[in-house]
Each structure stands twice: as structure tokens, then as C-alpha cells.
Amino acid sequence: MAGGGSRVLTIAAALAALGLAGCGELERKDVGPGGAPLEAFTAKQIFERGEYELDENDAEDAAFYFGEVERLYPYSDWAKRALIMQAFAYHQDKDYVNARSAAQRFIDFYPADDDAAYAQYLLALSYYDQIELVGRDQGLTFQALQALRTVIERYPDSEYARSAILKFDLAFDHLAGKEMEIGRYYLKRDHFAAAINRFRVVVEDFQTTTHTPEALHRLVESYLSLGLTDEARTAAAILGYNYRSTEWYEDSYRLLTGQGLEPGVFGDNWLSAVYRQMIKGEWL
């Protein structure tokens, strides 16, 4: 389990004695041996069957049994434990919608419980793990950022906060990367104004990401293509001030000097404002 949820998952050495015994008692989802319904079994027995199914890599069946504990024994301690395990099982099964639902129910029902932080982390993961699957639709990325921020701010001392911070930074970088992808698309087709709009978003809103140096270089390219030399020279000046050792600055410098220009701050434009903020220490 990501984030070190050893407290949550109790499948360990005792599983052979507990979970395997549960397997012998519950042979089907809906009934036990001899046609006995699940209602005939204790919450502990059904819970252990869910653990067994997880250990057998059958997360779908595990989620079912954990859900049955909650249904048959509501408001019990077993039901509380089963709910967080159901969220985990759904996530393991890549059933992210149900994973979010179960995790949110746990947060709603048990907000003060020790596992509430893990439930919030699972909820965030259910968005985060889908980021690469959604193409240019960034709605899930924004939701992941919001949910990860909640982990960081609400549970700063939890074991999941550090992992949430790392994933937040990666998701933030992902958004900037999508802006760059679209900007490059426009740039290759000589739609310079549209490209500039995308690169500007990276410089202004995602300036702490790894994409900022390239965004500044692409602005130099775009502005030179439009004949807007003041903006091009200013973008290069910002690039040189912050990322002089990068290949992006070398490329920008080569473009400028090839036209008899040098980096510098000229004119009164949005890049000049960014440069002034940078000089005042407000860049990062």
C-alpha cells in the first residue's frame, strides 16, 4: 500500500491462520457452504475473507466482502475497518470511482479516526493515478491537486503528507507540461499568438516547474517570429538570469545574436513586469 499503510492492511503472518480459514467457510460471494447466507457468518469471518481475496490478488471480490461487512454489521468497529479496506481494494482494482466513493464515506463517517488521513490520501490517489489516462482533459489533474492539498494541509504530520507533497509537485508539473505541449503544437504551425498565450501561462502560473526554461525560450522564438524584439530580448534576459547554464539559454542567445540583438529588458510589457518581480526577489 502506498504511503506505508501497514496499520490499515492487517494481512501478515496471521493471514494463514485467519484468512485461509475464512476461505474454507465462504466459498461463494452470496452464500456459504450448504447454501448458508452471508448473514450466518460473523463480521470477523467476512472481513477475513476479504483479506484473503486481497492476498490472492482478487481485489474485486475483496471489495465485495468488505462491503458486506459494512452492510450486515453497520456502525460496528468491523464496519469501520472494512470501509477503509474496501476503498483500498477498489483502488487496487483500478475502480477509481468506487474507491473515491468509499474513501469519502469513511471521511464523512469517521472524520476524527486515525485512518481518515489515509482515506483522504486514497481519495487523492484515485484522481492522481488517472492523470496519464485522460489526454488533454485536465479536470482530474485539478481535482488531484485539490485532494492532495487537503492531505497536506489537514494532515501535515501524517505519514502520507510527504508523499502527497511529491505527488502534488508532479501533478503541478504535469499541468505545465500540457500547456507546453499545446504551445509547441501552435508554434510548429506558425500560430505564434496562440503559442505565446500557452507559454505565458507556464511562466506566470507554473514558474516553479521544470518547464519554465523551455517556455521562456519558446517565447523568444515566437516573439522573434512576430518581429517583437523587445519581448524576445526580455524573455531571454529572464532566461539568462535564472537558467544561464541551460541549453535553452544557449539556444535563445544564439537566436538573438544571429539577428544582431542581445538579451535585455526593453519596453513596458508583461515580461518586463516579470523581470522586475524577479529582481525584487518575487520570482519564486
DRENDO-1510 file (C-alpha; in Angstrom, 1 decimal, always signed):
<recs>
REC; n; res; u; v; w
REC; 1; MET; +0.0; +0.0; +0.0 .
REC; 2; ALA; +1.4; +3.4; -0.9 .
REC; 3; GLY; +2.4; +5.7; +1.8 .
REC; 4; GLY; +3.1; +2.9; +4.3 .
REC; 5; GLY; -0.4; +1.8; +5.3 .
REC; 6; SER; +0.8; -1.2; +7.3 .
REC; 7; ARG; -1.6; -0.2; +10.1 .
REC; 8; VAL; -4.5; -0.4; +7.7 .
REC; 9; LEU; -3.6; -3.7; +6.0 .
REC; 10; THR; -3.5; -6.5; +8.5 .
REC; 11; ILE; -2.6; -9.2; +6.0 .
REC; 12; ALA; +0.6; -10.5; +7.5 .
REC; 13; ALA; +1.7; -13.7; +9.3 .
REC; 14; ALA; -1.7; -14.2; +10.8 .
REC; 15; LEU; -3.3; -14.4; +7.4 .
REC; 16; ALA; -2.6; -18.1; +7.0 .
REC; 17; ALA; -4.4; -18.8; +10.2 .
REC; 18; LEU; -7.2; -16.4; +9.8 .
REC; 19; GLY; -7.8; -15.6; +6.1 .
REC; 20; LEU; -7.4; -19.2; +4.9 .
REC; 21; ALA; -9.8; -20.4; +7.5 .
REC; 22; GLY; -12.3; -17.8; +6.2 .
REC; 23; CYS; -11.8; -19.1; +2.7 .
REC; 24; GLY; -13.0; -22.5; +3.7 .
REC; 25; GLU; -16.1; -21.1; +5.3 .
REC; 26; LEU; -17.2; -18.8; +2.5 .
REC; 27; GLU; -16.9; -20.4; -0.9 .
REC; 28; ARG; -19.2; -18.0; -2.9 .
REC; 29; LYS; -19.9; -14.4; -2.7 .
REC; 30; ASP; -23.5; -14.7; -1.7 .
REC; 31; VAL; -23.7; -17.9; +0.3 .
REC; 32; GLY; -21.5; -20.1; +2.4 .
REC; 33; PRO; -21.2; -23.9; +2.4 .
REC; 34; GLY; -24.6; -25.7; +2.2 .
REC; 35; GLY; -26.3; -22.6; +0.9 .
REC; 36; ALA; -25.9; -20.6; +4.2 .
REC; 37; PRO; -26.3; -16.9; +3.5 .
REC; 38; LEU; -23.6; -14.4; +4.5 .
REC; 39; GLU; -25.8; -13.3; +7.3 .
REC; 40; ALA; -24.9; -16.6; +9.0 .
REC; 41; PHE; -21.3; -15.5; +9.4 .
REC; 42; THR; -19.7; -13.1; +11.8 .
REC; 43; ALA; -18.3; -9.7; +10.7 .
REC; 44; LYS; -14.8; -11.0; +11.6 .
REC; 45; GLN; -15.2; -14.0; +9.3 .
REC; 46; ILE; -16.4; -12.0; +6.3 .
REC; 47; PHE; -13.7; -9.4; +6.9 .
REC; 48; GLU; -11.0; -12.1; +6.9 .
REC; 49; ARG; -12.4; -13.5; +3.7 .
REC; 50; GLY; -11.9; -10.0; +2.2 .
REC; 51; GLU; -8.3; -10.0; +3.4 .
REC; 52; TYR; -7.8; -13.5; +1.9 .
REC; 53; GLU; -9.1; -12.3; -1.5 .
REC; 54; LEU; -6.7; -9.3; -1.4 .
REC; 55; ASP; -3.8; -11.7; -0.7 .
REC; 56; GLU; -5.0; -13.8; -3.7 .
REC; 57; ASN; -4.9; -10.6; -5.9 .
REC; 58; ASP; -8.7; -10.6; -6.3 .
REC; 59; ALA; -9.4; -7.0; -5.4 .
REC; 60; GLU; -12.9; -7.1; -6.9 .
REC; 61; ASP; -14.0; -9.9; -4.6 .
REC; 62; ALA; -12.2; -8.4; -1.7 .
REC; 63; ALA; -14.2; -5.1; -2.2 .
REC; 64; PHE; -17.4; -7.1; -2.2 .
REC; 65; TYR; -16.7; -8.8; +1.1 .
REC; 66; PHE; -15.6; -5.7; +2.8 .
REC; 67; GLY; -18.8; -4.0; +1.6 .
REC; 68; GLU; -20.8; -6.9; +3.0 .
REC; 69; VAL; -19.3; -6.3; +6.4 .
REC; 70; GLU; -20.5; -2.7; +6.3 .
REC; 71; ARG; -23.9; -3.7; +5.0 .
REC; 72; LEU; -24.5; -6.6; +7.5 .
REC; 73; TYR; -22.8; -5.0; +10.6 .
REC; 74; PRO; -23.3; -1.2; +10.2 .
REC; 75; TYR; -21.8; +1.1; +12.9 .
REC; 76; SER; -19.6; -1.7; +14.2 .
REC; 77; ASP; -15.8; -1.4; +14.5 .
REC; 78; TRP; -15.5; -4.1; +11.9 .
REC; 79; ALA; -17.6; -2.0; +9.5 .
REC; 80; LYS; -15.3; +0.9; +10.0 .
REC; 81; ARG; -12.3; -1.2; +9.3 .
REC; 82; ALA; -14.0; -2.8; +6.3 .
REC; 83; LEU; -14.9; +0.6; +4.8 .
REC; 84; ILE; -11.3; +1.8; +4.6 .
REC; 85; MET; -10.2; -1.7; +3.3 .
REC; 86; GLN; -13.0; -1.5; +0.6 .
REC; 87; ALA; -11.6; +1.8; -0.6 .
REC; 88; PHE; -8.2; +0.3; -0.8 .
REC; 89; ALA; -9.5; -2.8; -2.6 .
REC; 90; TYR; -11.3; -0.7; -5.2 .
REC; 91; HIS; -8.2; +1.3; -5.8 .
REC; 92; GLN; -6.2; -1.9; -6.3 .
REC; 93; ASP; -8.8; -3.0; -8.8 .
REC; 94; LYS; -8.4; +0.4; -10.6 .
REC; 95; ASP; -12.1; +1.1; -9.9 .
REC; 96; TYR; -11.3; +4.7; -9.1 .
REC; 97; VAL; -14.9; +5.9; -9.0 .
REC; 98; ASN; -15.9; +3.4; -6.3 .
REC; 99; ALA; -12.6; +3.9; -4.5 .
REC; 100; ARG; -13.3; +7.7; -4.2 .
REC; 101; SER; -16.8; +6.9; -3.0 .
REC; 102; ALA; -15.7; +4.5; -0.3 .
REC; 103; ALA; -12.9; +6.8; +0.8 .
REC; 104; GLN; -15.2; +9.8; +1.0 .
REC; 105; ARG; -17.8; +7.8; +3.1 .
REC; 106; PHE; -15.0; +7.0; +5.5 .
REC; 107; ILE; -14.0; +10.6; +5.8 .
REC; 108; ASP; -17.7; +11.6; +6.3 .
REC; 109; PHE; -18.5; +8.9; +8.9 .
REC; 110; TYR; -15.2; +8.9; +10.8 .
REC; 111; PRO; -13.5; +12.3; +10.3 .
REC; 112; ALA; -11.6; +12.0; +13.6 .
REC; 113; ASP; -10.4; +8.5; +13.1 .
REC; 114; ASP; -6.7; +7.7; +12.7 .
REC; 115; ASP; -7.3; +6.3; +9.2 .
REC; 116; ALA; -9.0; +9.5; +8.0 .
REC; 117; ALA; -5.7; +10.7; +6.7 .
REC; 118; TYR; -5.2; +7.5; +4.7 .
REC; 119; ALA; -8.8; +7.8; +3.4 .
REC; 120; GLN; -8.1; +11.3; +2.1 .
REC; 121; TYR; -4.8; +10.1; +0.6 .
REC; 122; LEU; -6.6; +7.2; -1.2 .
REC; 123; LEU; -9.2; +9.7; -2.5 .
REC; 124; ALA; -6.4; +11.9; -3.9 .
REC; 125; LEU; -4.7; +8.8; -5.4 .
REC; 126; SER; -7.9; +7.9; -7.2 .
REC; 127; TYR; -7.6; +11.1; -9.1 .
REC; 128; TYR; -3.8; +11.2; -9.4 .
REC; 129; ASP; -3.4; +7.7; -10.8 .
REC; 130; GLN; -5.7; +8.6; -13.7 .
REC; 131; ILE; -3.8; +11.7; -14.8 .
REC; 132; GLU; -1.9; +9.9; -17.6 .
REC; 133; LEU; -5.1; +8.3; -18.9 .
REC; 134; VAL; -7.1; +11.5; -19.7 .
REC; 135; GLY; -5.3; +13.0; -22.6 .
REC; 136; ARG; -5.7; +16.8; -22.7 .
REC; 137; ASP; -8.7; +16.8; -20.3 .
REC; 138; GLN; -7.1; +18.2; -17.2 .
REC; 139; GLY; -10.1; +18.1; -14.9 .
REC; 140; LEU; -8.9; +15.1; -13.0 .
REC; 141; THR; -5.5; +16.8; -12.5 .
REC; 142; PHE; -7.0; +19.8; -10.9 .
REC; 143; GLN; -9.1; +17.5; -8.7 .
REC; 144; ALA; -6.0; +15.5; -7.8 .
REC; 145; LEU; -4.2; +18.8; -6.8 .
REC; 146; GLN; -7.1; +19.8; -4.6 .
REC; 147; ALA; -7.3; +16.5; -2.9 .
REC; 148; LEU; -3.6; +16.3; -2.4 .
REC; 149; ARG; -3.6; +19.8; -1.0 .
REC; 150; THR; -6.2; +18.7; +1.5 .
REC; 151; VAL; -3.9; +15.8; +2.7 .
REC; 152; ILE; -1.0; +18.3; +3.1 .
REC; 153; GLU; -3.0; +21.0; +4.9 .
REC; 154; ARG; -5.3; +18.8; +7.0 .
REC; 155; TYR; -2.9; +16.1; +8.0 .
REC; 156; PRO; +0.6; +17.7; +7.8 .
REC; 157; ASP; +2.0; +15.4; +10.4 .
REC; 158; SER; +0.7; +12.2; +8.9 .
REC; 159; GLU; +2.8; +9.6; +7.2 .
REC; 160; TYR; +1.1; +10.5; +3.9 .
REC; 161; ALA; +1.8; +14.2; +3.8 .
REC; 162; ARG; +5.3; +13.8; +2.3 .
REC; 163; SER; +4.1; +11.5; -0.4 .
REC; 164; ALA; +1.2; +13.9; -1.1 .
REC; 165; ILE; +3.7; +16.8; -1.5 .
REC; 166; LEU; +5.8; +14.9; -4.0 .
REC; 167; LYS; +2.7; +13.9; -6.0 .
REC; 168; PHE; +1.3; +17.5; -5.8 .
REC; 169; ASP; +4.6; +18.7; -7.4 .
REC; 170; LEU; +4.4; +16.1; -10.1 .
REC; 171; ALA; +0.7; +16.9; -10.9 .
REC; 172; PHE; +1.5; +20.6; -11.0 .
REC; 173; ASP; +4.4; +19.9; -13.4 .
REC; 174; HIS; +2.0; +17.7; -15.5 .
REC; 175; LEU; -0.3; +20.7; -15.9 .
REC; 176; ALA; +2.6; +22.9; -17.1 .
REC; 177; GLY; +3.7; +20.1; -19.4 .
REC; 178; LYS; +0.2; +20.0; -21.1 .
REC; 179; GLU; +0.4; +23.8; -21.6 .
REC; 180; MET; +3.8; +23.3; -23.2 .
REC; 181; GLU; +2.5; +20.5; -25.4 .
REC; 182; ILE; -0.3; +22.7; -26.8 .
REC; 183; GLY; +2.1; +25.7; -27.1 .
REC; 184; ARG; +4.5; +23.6; -29.2 .
REC; 185; TYR; +1.6; +22.4; -31.4 .
REC; 186; TYR; +0.7; +26.0; -32.2 .
REC; 187; LEU; +4.3; +27.1; -32.7 .
REC; 188; LYS; +5.0; +24.3; -35.2 .
REC; 189; ARG; +2.1; +25.6; -37.2 .
REC; 190; ASP; +3.2; +29.2; -37.0 .
REC; 191; HIS; +0.2; +30.2; -34.8 .
REC; 192; PHE; +2.6; +32.4; -32.8 .
REC; 193; ALA; +0.0; +34.4; -30.8 .
REC; 194; ALA; -1.8; +31.2; -29.6 .
REC; 195; ALA; +1.6; +29.6; -28.7 .
REC; 196; ILE; +2.6; +32.7; -26.8 .
REC; 197; ASN; -0.6; +32.5; -24.7 .
REC; 198; ARG; +0.3; +29.0; -23.6 .
REC; 199; PHE; +3.9; +29.7; -22.8 .
REC; 200; ARG; +2.9; +32.8; -20.9 .
REC; 201; VAL; +0.7; +30.6; -18.7 .
REC; 202; VAL; +3.7; +28.5; -17.8 .
REC; 203; VAL; +5.9; +31.5; -17.0 .
REC; 204; GLU; +3.3; +33.2; -14.9 .
REC; 205; ASP; +1.4; +30.4; -13.2 .
REC; 206; PHE; +3.8; +27.4; -13.3 .
REC; 207; GLN; +7.2; +29.2; -12.9 .
REC; 208; THR; +8.4; +26.7; -10.2 .
REC; 209; THR; +8.1; +23.7; -12.6 .
REC; 210; THR; +10.8; +22.1; -14.8 .
REC; 211; HIS; +9.1; +23.6; -17.9 .
REC; 212; THR; +9.8; +27.2; -17.3 .
REC; 213; PRO; +13.2; +27.4; -19.1 .
REC; 214; GLU; +11.8; +25.9; -22.2 .
REC; 215; ALA; +8.7; +28.2; -22.0 .
REC; 216; LEU; +11.0; +31.3; -21.9 .
REC; 217; HIS; +13.0; +30.0; -24.9 .
REC; 218; ARG; +9.8; +29.3; -26.9 .
REC; 219; LEU; +8.7; +32.9; -26.1 .
REC; 220; VAL; +12.0; +34.1; -27.6 .
REC; 221; GLU; +11.3; +32.1; -30.7 .
REC; 222; SER; +7.7; +33.2; -31.0 .
REC; 223; TYR; +8.3; +36.9; -30.4 .
REC; 224; LEU; +11.2; +37.0; -32.9 .
REC; 225; SER; +8.9; +35.3; -35.5 .
REC; 226; LEU; +6.4; +38.1; -35.0 .
REC; 227; GLY; +9.1; +40.8; -35.1 .
REC; 228; LEU; +8.5; +41.8; -31.4 .
REC; 229; THR; +12.2; +42.1; -30.4 .
REC; 230; ASP; +11.6; +43.9; -27.1 .
REC; 231; GLU; +9.6; +41.0; -25.8 .
REC; 232; ALA; +12.1; +38.5; -27.2 .
REC; 233; ARG; +15.1; +40.2; -25.6 .
REC; 234; THR; +13.3; +40.5; -22.3 .
REC; 235; ALA; +12.3; +36.8; -22.3 .
REC; 236; ALA; +16.0; +35.9; -23.0 .
REC; 237; ALA; +17.1; +38.2; -20.1 .
REC; 238; ILE; +14.8; +36.4; -17.7 .
REC; 239; LEU; +16.1; +33.1; -19.0 .
REC; 240; GLY; +19.7; +34.2; -18.6 .
REC; 241; TYR; +19.1; +35.5; -15.1 .
REC; 242; ASN; +17.6; +32.2; -13.8 .
REC; 243; TYR; +18.8; +29.5; -16.2 .
REC; 244; ARG; +22.0; +30.7; -17.8 .
REC; 245; SER; +23.6; +27.3; -17.7 .
REC; 246; THR; +20.8; +25.6; -19.6 .
REC; 247; GLU; +20.7; +24.7; -23.3 .
REC; 248; TRP; +17.6; +26.8; -23.6 .
REC; 249; TYR; +19.5; +30.0; -22.8 .
REC; 250; GLU; +22.2; +29.0; -25.2 .
REC; 251; ASP; +19.7; +28.5; -28.0 .
REC; 252; SER; +17.9; +31.8; -27.2 .
REC; 253; TYR; +21.2; +33.7; -27.1 .
REC; 254; ARG; +22.1; +32.2; -30.5 .
REC; 255; LEU; +18.8; +33.2; -32.0 .
REC; 256; LEU; +19.2; +36.8; -30.7 .
REC; 257; THR; +22.8; +37.3; -31.7 .
REC; 258; GLY; +22.0; +35.9; -35.1 .
REC; 259; GLN; +19.8; +38.9; -35.6 .
REC; 260; GLY; +22.2; +41.4; -34.1 .
REC; 261; LEU; +20.4; +41.5; -30.7 .
REC; 262; GLU; +21.3; +41.0; -27.1 .
REC; 263; PRO; +19.2; +39.9; -24.1 .
REC; 264; GLY; +17.9; +42.8; -22.1 .
REC; 265; VAL; +14.8; +44.4; -20.6 .
REC; 266; PHE; +13.1; +46.7; -23.1 .
REC; 267; GLY; +9.6; +48.2; -23.3 .
REC; 268; ASP; +6.7; +48.0; -20.9 .
REC; 269; ASN; +5.1; +44.6; -21.3 .
REC; 270; TRP; +4.2; +41.6; -19.2 .
REC; 271; LEU; +7.7; +40.2; -19.4 .
REC; 272; SER; +9.2; +43.4; -18.1 .
REC; 273; ALA; +6.9; +43.1; -15.1 .
REC; 274; VAL; +8.0; +39.5; -14.5 .
REC; 275; TYR; +11.6; +40.7; -14.7 .
REC; 276; ARG; +11.1; +43.4; -12.2 .
REC; 277; GLN; +9.4; +41.0; -9.8 .
REC; 278; MET; +12.3; +38.7; -10.2 .
REC; 279; ILE; +14.8; +41.4; -9.4 .
REC; 280; LYS; +12.8; +42.1; -6.2 .
REC; 281; GLY; +13.0; +38.5; -5.1 .
REC; 282; GLU; +9.4; +37.7; -6.0 .
REC; 283; TRP; +10.3; +35.3; -8.9 .
REC; 284; LEU; +9.9; +32.1; -7.0 .
</recs>
